[in-house]
């Protein structure tokens, strides 16, 4: 069969092929996973001189900040953050005020003997004495932390789960200063990344924290400043909250003079790209739950942790050897594999089950484990 040469058709095919090639090169192939665009930014701090200067808590949070405030943020500490004194206010600062009276810090403490050094993320407040809550973490991994100070109590949350709650009165600050991210002007420099910082004039609830972990609208009630790290370049950190006034921050390197001349581009915290924060997959269920009496003081539970992405373990209990109506008993943090139930009545049989949970959902339950709390036996003394 004789093929007719059609120059117009060939030109059209060439143009069409060129357009497809150009679109694939510029936009990325829809079938190529490597073409996915990273849209989130964080700030990387070097641990020696980087920081972001914000305004004061009195201006950002407003009247009553000493007694009521909340902060949420994502943080990925590097290994090696170390405190310089026994108090946690000396630890590398994630967010704090200068002078330091409250905040979130991280690092290995340098305590006075016989206390043991602890490497923790520290949520703390100073109300004439230092009130710290330590949160276990893994260097090089993102973790969501919330500080809530309200009603004479300080609470710390890890990934939306309560990690600790202690009595703590109004912040005792006699010399108002600025808020900082990543350092305190000339001391306590943090090594790692920080993202999604929000500052509030209310005490957030656990449900508020979980609802805002993966991003805010910017117009939530009580939100006073919101640093999405949306800039991606430059030396200004934009406040992305919707309601004025806004409180932008300034990226600073203490090794270069302030104010101008301007700092060189390589100075100060660096803008780095990372993937979106999204809820993780549902964790794998724990297994091999056992329960046994611990003298007359309670019942001890043990289980196997089979997942690497749980935020907590939810413990449920019912009463009776063949009971099936379980009720929530307690929640413990990730990586915990035992629990002591001291709220038992001697001679009563209790059954337990445990499941892993994160913001993506909850796993299946473990097996049910039952036992009876011991009854104390009193032996009368012999009468001579």
ChimeraX attribute file (.defattr): number of C-alpha atoms within 10 A of each C-alpha:
attribute: neighborCount
match mode: 1-to-1
recipient: residues
	/A:1	3
	/A:2	4
	/A:3	5
	/A:4	6
	/A:5	8
	/A:6	8
	/A:7	9
	/A:8	9
	/A:9	10
	/A:10	11
	/A:11	11
	/A:12	11
	/A:13	12
	/A:14	11
	/A:15	12
	/A:16	12
	/A:17	12
	/A:18	12
	/A:19	12
	/A:20	11
	/A:21	14
	/A:22	12
	/A:23	12
	/A:24	14
	/A:25	11
	/A:26	9
	/A:27	12
	/A:28	16
	/A:29	15
	/A:30	10
	/A:31	8
	/A:32	9
	/A:33	9
	/A:34	9
	/A:35	14
	/A:36	13
	/A:37	10
	/A:38	10
	/A:39	11
	/A:40	18
	/A:41	23
	/A:42	25
	/A:43	27
	/A:44	23
	/A:45	27
	/A:46	19
	/A:47	21
	/A:48	19
	/A:49	24
	/A:50	27
	/A:51	32
	/A:52	25
	/A:53	22
	/A:54	20
	/A:55	17
	/A:56	17
	/A:57	20
	/A:58	15
	/A:59	13
	/A:60	21
	/A:61	22
	/A:62	15
	/A:63	12
	/A:64	12
	/A:65	20
	/A:66	22
	/A:67	21
	/A:68	24
	/A:69	22
	/A:70	25
	/A:71	25
	/A:72	24
	/A:73	23
	/A:74	22
	/A:75	23
	/A:76	20
	/A:77	26
	/A:78	19
	/A:79	14
	/A:80	15
	/A:81	24
	/A:82	20
	/A:83	24
	/A:84	17
	/A:85	14
	/A:86	16
	/A:87	15
	/A:88	31
	/A:89	27
	/A:90	20
	/A:91	28
	/A:92	30
	/A:93	31
	/A:94	29
	/A:95	25
	/A:96	25
	/A:97	24
	/A:98	19
	/A:99	16
	/A:100	21
	/A:101	22
	/A:102	25
	/A:103	23
	/A:104	29
	/A:105	28
	/A:106	31
	/A:107	27
	/A:108	21
	/A:109	23
	/A:110	20
	/A:111	16
	/A:112	11
	/A:113	8
	/A:114	6
	/A:115	10
	/A:116	9
	/A:117	15
	/A:118	14
	/A:119	21
	/A:120	21
	/A:121	28
	/A:122	27
	/A:123	28
	/A:124	27
	/A:125	29
	/A:126	19
	/A:127	19
	/A:128	13
	/A:129	12
	/A:130	15
	/A:131	20
	/A:132	26
	/A:133	21
	/A:134	20
	/A:135	20
	/A:136	16
	/A:137	17
	/A:138	14
	/A:139	16
	/A:140	13
	/A:141	12
	/A:142	18
	/A:143	18
	/A:144	20
	/A:145	26
	/A:146	28
	/A:147	27
	/A:148	26
	/A:149	30
	/A:150	22
	/A:151	13
	/A:152	14
	/A:153	17
	/A:154	27
	/A:155	24
	/A:156	27
	/A:157	24
	/A:158	23
	/A:159	23
	/A:160	25
	/A:161	24
	/A:162	19
	/A:163	20
	/A:164	15
	/A:165	15
	/A:166	15
	/A:167	13
	/A:168	23
	/A:169	21
	/A:170	20
	/A:171	20
	/A:172	15
	/A:173	16
	/A:174	8
	/A:175	9
	/A:176	14
	/A:177	16
	/A:178	19
	/A:179	24
	/A:180	25
	/A:181	28
	/A:182	32
	/A:183	32
	/A:184	27
	/A:185	22
	/A:186	14
	/A:187	17
	/A:188	26
	/A:189	27
	/A:190	32
	/A:191	27
	/A:192	24
	/A:193	25
	/A:194	25
	/A:195	21
	/A:196	24
	/A:197	21
	/A:198	24
	/A:199	22
	/A:200	23
	/A:201	26
	/A:202	21
	/A:203	20
	/A:204	21
	/A:205	15
	/A:206	15
	/A:207	10
	/A:208	11
	/A:209	23
	/A:210	17
	/A:211	13
	/A:212	16
	/A:213	21
	/A:214	15
	/A:215	16
	/A:216	16
	/A:217	10
	/A:218	18
	/A:219	14
	/A:220	13
	/A:221	10
	/A:222	15
	/A:223	21
	/A:224	26
	/A:225	27
	/A:226	27
	/A:227	22
	/A:228	23
	/A:229	22
	/A:230	17
	/A:231	17
	/A:232	17
	/A:233	14
	/A:234	11
	/A:235	21
	/A:236	16
	/A:237	22
	/A:238	18
	/A:239	24
	/A:240	22
	/A:241	22
	/A:242	15
	/A:243	13
	/A:244	9
	/A:245	12
	/A:246	15
	/A:247	19
	/A:248	17
	/A:249	20
	/A:250	18
	/A:251	22
	/A:252	23
	/A:253	24
	/A:254	19
	/A:255	13
	/A:256	15
	/A:257	11
	/A:258	11
	/A:259	8
	/A:260	7
	/A:261	8
	/A:262	11
	/A:263	18
	/A:264	10
	/A:265	11
	/A:266	8
	/A:267	17
	/A:268	25
	/A:269	25
	/A:270	21
	/A:271	18
	/A:272	14
	/A:273	14
	/A:274	10
	/A:275	12
	/A:276	12
	/A:277	13
	/A:278	11
	/A:279	12
	/A:280	13
	/A:281	15
	/A:282	18
	/A:283	24
	/A:284	19
	/A:285	20
	/A:286	22
	/A:287	19
	/A:288	12
	/A:289	20
	/A:290	19
	/A:291	23
	/A:292	17
	/A:293	16
	/A:294	15
	/A:295	12
	/A:296	15
	/A:297	17
	/A:298	19
	/A:299	22
	/A:300	16
	/A:301	21
	/A:302	17
	/A:303	20
	/A:304	16
	/A:305	21
	/A:306	14
	/A:307	16
	/A:308	10
	/A:309	17
	/A:310	27
	/A:311	23
	/A:312	25
	/A:313	26
	/A:314	19
	/A:315	20
	/A:316	19
	/A:317	22
	/A:318	19
	/A:319	18
	/A:320	15
	/A:321	14
	/A:322	11
	/A:323	14
	/A:324	13
	/A:325	11
	/A:326	14
	/A:327	13
	/A:328	13
	/A:329	15
	/A:330	13
	/A:331	19
	/A:332	18
	/A:333	21
	/A:334	22
	/A:335	18
	/A:336	13
	/A:337	15
	/A:338	17
	/A:339	16
	/A:340	15
	/A:341	17
	/A:342	13
	/A:343	10
	/A:344	17
	/A:345	15
	/A:346	14
	/A:347	12
	/A:348	14
	/A:349	18
	/A:350	21
	/A:351	21
	/A:352	26
	/A:353	27
	/A:354	28
	/A:355	24
	/A:356	30
	/A:357	25
	/A:358	22
	/A:359	21
	/A:360	15
	/A:361	13
	/A:362	20
	/A:363	21
	/A:364	16
	/A:365	19
	/A:366	19
	/A:367	15
	/A:368	17
	/A:369	18
	/A:370	22
	/A:371	18
	/A:372	21
	/A:373	22
	/A:374	20
	/A:375	12
	/A:376	11
	/A:377	7
	/A:378	6
	/A:379	6
	/A:380	6
	/A:381	6
	/A:382	5
	/A:383	4
	/A:384	3
